[in-house]
Amino acid sequence: MNSTFMGIEIGKRGLLSHQQALHVTGHNISNAENKEYSRQRVIITAADPLYVPALNRANSPGNIGQGSVVQSVERIRDSFIDDRIVVEKDVAGYWKTKNDFIYQVEAVYNEPSEQSMRSRLDELWKSFEELSKYPEERSTREVVKEKAVNLSNEVRNLYRSLYELRLDANRQVAHRVGQINLYARDIRDLNERILKSEALGDNPNDLKDKRDAMIEKLSELVNISVGRSDKDETIVYIAGENLVQGEIIRPLEAVMDPENNGFFKVVWRDTGTHVDARGGELAGLIEARDVIIRENINDVNAFAINMTDLV
């Protein structure tokens, strides 16, 4: 015979289940402006029945239900979209960094304006033309000299500005390496906390949100991919090599490269091998430093040499 309090117990379980659902709803509302938060929902299921098939079960029809229980609190998140966000932020970081430095290179040339190398060159040609008309005049010769000095100063200032810009890109490479290591350590610490929480049977959704946010920030800096091991460990790869695996981290290091004028190259700290950075802000900085700005410096040098030979 069923207890007279059984109906009260079923009602109490239903109230507790939906009370927890209300708490989760309030948690969702309070984090409405939190961009790193993933909405959560409560999965409510029927509790195990009072009787299971056995020889000693009560002689009553059907299984007697015991109300509802909260099975889990899950995040509403799409892993496919998460992977696409990581890829697109990698591409966005790469092109944004290149665009910033190309804009700075354009600002260095300061074209078109009266204070630019082209305007100084035009003034020199005009002074030569005037000199061809009055070669015996000392004043026209002095004008040619001054215009040539102005042009040489402009070329020198242009070279110095481009070289300073390259040094700035080099410093930012070292800074990005430090940021990558910092995010990697944060992901490693969150992995440790999440694994401990899951081992106790909890579902640490908020910690997973923080980890996903760190992974997205890391993807802006360098080309990464995310996977899981057989032990259910979250692994972060850079070009197929482990940066973070569960509670293990392999930090990067920026070391001076004697083959590249002492500028920094990025290597794995434990092995010293080259890091294949193909995307993100790190790759954009390296390409801006070693390709875009370097080519402009070489062009300015070539112009100065050719101009000297021609004159």
ChimeraX attribute file (.defattr): number of C-alpha atoms within 10 A of each C-alpha:
attribute: neighborCount
match mode: 1-to-1
recipient: residues
	/A:1	6
	/A:2	8
	/A:3	8
	/A:4	8
	/A:5	9
	/A:6	13
	/A:7	13
	/A:8	11
	/A:9	14
	/A:10	17
	/A:11	15
	/A:12	13
	/A:13	18
	/A:14	18
	/A:15	15
	/A:16	15
	/A:17	20
	/A:18	16
	/A:19	12
	/A:20	15
	/A:21	19
	/A:22	14
	/A:23	12
	/A:24	17
	/A:25	15
	/A:26	12
	/A:27	13
	/A:28	17
	/A:29	12
	/A:30	10
	/A:31	13
	/A:32	13
	/A:33	9
	/A:34	10
	/A:35	9
	/A:36	16
	/A:37	19
	/A:38	20
	/A:39	19
	/A:40	18
	/A:41	16
	/A:42	19
	/A:43	13
	/A:44	17
	/A:45	13
	/A:46	13
	/A:47	15
	/A:48	14
	/A:49	12
	/A:50	12
	/A:51	14
	/A:52	13
	/A:53	9
	/A:54	7
	/A:55	7
	/A:56	8
	/A:57	11
	/A:58	13
	/A:59	8
	/A:60	9
	/A:61	6
	/A:62	10
	/A:63	14
	/A:64	13
	/A:65	14
	/A:66	18
	/A:67	20
	/A:68	20
	/A:69	19
	/A:70	18
	/A:71	13
	/A:72	13
	/A:73	18
	/A:74	15
	/A:75	18
	/A:76	10
	/A:77	12
	/A:78	8
	/A:79	9
	/A:80	8
	/A:81	10
	/A:82	14
	/A:83	14
	/A:84	11
	/A:85	15
	/A:86	22
	/A:87	19
	/A:88	16
	/A:89	22
	/A:90	27
	/A:91	21
	/A:92	17
	/A:93	23
	/A:94	24
	/A:95	17
	/A:96	16
	/A:97	22
	/A:98	20
	/A:99	14
	/A:100	13
	/A:101	21
	/A:102	15
	/A:103	11
	/A:104	16
	/A:105	19
	/A:106	10
	/A:107	11
	/A:108	17
	/A:109	20
	/A:110	15
	/A:111	13
	/A:112	10
	/A:113	10
	/A:114	10
	/A:115	12
	/A:116	17
	/A:117	22
	/A:118	17
	/A:119	16
	/A:120	21
	/A:121	17
	/A:122	13
	/A:123	18
	/A:124	21
	/A:125	15
	/A:126	15
	/A:127	20
	/A:128	20
	/A:129	14
	/A:130	16
	/A:131	19
	/A:132	12
	/A:133	10
	/A:134	13
	/A:135	13
	/A:136	10
	/A:137	11
	/A:138	10
	/A:139	12
	/A:140	19
	/A:141	18
	/A:142	13
	/A:143	18
	/A:144	20
	/A:145	15
	/A:146	14
	/A:147	21
	/A:148	20
	/A:149	14
	/A:150	17
	/A:151	22
	/A:152	18
	/A:153	14
	/A:154	20
	/A:155	20
	/A:156	15
	/A:157	15
	/A:158	21
	/A:159	20
	/A:160	14
	/A:161	18
	/A:162	22
	/A:163	17
	/A:164	12
	/A:165	20
	/A:166	23
	/A:167	14
	/A:168	14
	/A:169	25
	/A:170	21
	/A:171	15
	/A:172	17
	/A:173	24
	/A:174	20
	/A:175	13
	/A:176	18
	/A:177	19
	/A:178	16
	/A:179	15
	/A:180	23
	/A:181	19
	/A:182	15
	/A:183	18
	/A:184	24
	/A:185	19
	/A:186	16
	/A:187	29
	/A:188	23
	/A:189	16
	/A:190	20
	/A:191	23
	/A:192	15
	/A:193	16
	/A:194	22
	/A:195	19
	/A:196	13
	/A:197	14
	/A:198	11
	/A:199	10
	/A:200	9
	/A:201	9
	/A:202	13
	/A:203	17
	/A:204	17
	/A:205	17
	/A:206	16
	/A:207	16
	/A:208	19
	/A:209	18
	/A:210	17
	/A:211	22
	/A:212	19
	/A:213	17
	/A:214	18
	/A:215	21
	/A:216	22
	/A:217	18
	/A:218	26
	/A:219	27
	/A:220	25
	/A:221	27
	/A:222	27
	/A:223	26
	/A:224	25
	/A:225	20
	/A:226	17
	/A:227	12
	/A:228	12
	/A:229	10
	/A:230	6
	/A:231	7
	/A:232	10
	/A:233	17
	/A:234	20
	/A:235	22
	/A:236	25
	/A:237	16
	/A:238	19
	/A:239	16
	/A:240	11
	/A:241	15
	/A:242	17
	/A:243	24
	/A:244	23
	/A:245	21
	/A:246	22
	/A:247	17
	/A:248	17
	/A:249	18
	/A:250	17
	/A:251	19
	/A:252	23
	/A:253	21
	/A:254	20
	/A:255	15
	/A:256	13
	/A:257	12
	/A:258	10
	/A:259	7
	/A:260	10
	/A:261	8
	/A:262	11
	/A:263	21
	/A:264	20
	/A:265	18
	/A:266	22
	/A:267	19
	/A:268	17
	/A:269	15
	/A:270	10
	/A:271	9
	/A:272	12
	/A:273	11
	/A:274	13
	/A:275	16
	/A:276	16
	/A:277	19
	/A:278	19
	/A:279	25
	/A:280	26
	/A:281	29
	/A:282	28
	/A:283	23
	/A:284	26
	/A:285	29
	/A:286	24
	/A:287	18
	/A:288	24
	/A:289	24
	/A:290	15
	/A:291	12
	/A:292	17
	/A:293	21
	/A:294	17
	/A:295	13
	/A:296	16
	/A:297	19
	/A:298	12
	/A:299	13
	/A:300	17
	/A:301	15
	/A:302	12
	/A:303	13
	/A:304	16
	/A:305	11
	/A:306	11
	/A:307	11
	/A:308	10
	/A:309	8
	/A:310	7
	/A:311	6
